[in-house]
Amino acid sequence: MLEVIDKGSCTDAHPVPLLFVHGGWHGAWCWENFLDFFADAGYRAVAVEPARARRQPDGEATATPAGSDEEADYLGLPGLLDADQMRALLHRRQDEQLQRRAASGQGVPSAPPSMHGQLRELRRELNTLVSATQHRTGKPHGWIHSELRRRCGGPPIAAPTREQIQARIEALRRLNAEHS
């Protein structure tokens, strides 16, 4: 199953969409600024990432986990569909599963947030705090991230664990409180 961020549209000048695929320790979120840039330049820009489970409006997850045998049987050979077709196919399949479960009286199991989703949210929170600190102090984002690494230790922002990111968030909150 794919989570797709799709911005812009194909034009006569740029008829082929740009596909952004992330590497380890990243997700489609890492391309958001690039997607906006290329969409503004007249390209259709698409970033993809495997999603553990598609969330429903009520917060419940779908019935079949990504990568399962049932999903593989349904999808068939990879590469035959474009991203929009694959997304539509998966959504239709998930809707069918939810209708079958509702008709049989079974509830839809709720999946815990994925580790990737938790890390993404923590990185966003950290980057929001860094941005606020940058506006308050005038120091560049890179300097603030480096200072947090110096104070808390750990690898660059793309690689730390959940606990390391949380420690950086707390350190930045303490630093902001000291200078308020």
Protein Blocks (a to p, Z undefined) as FASTA:
>chain_A
ZZdddedjddfklmbccdddddehiafklmmmmmmmmmmnopacddddddfbacdfkopa
cfbdghiaklmmmnmpghkacfklmmmmmmmmmmmmmmmmmmnopacddddddfklmmmm
mmmmmmmmmmmmmmmnopafklmmmmmmmmngpadfklmcfklmmmmmmmmmmmmmmmZZ
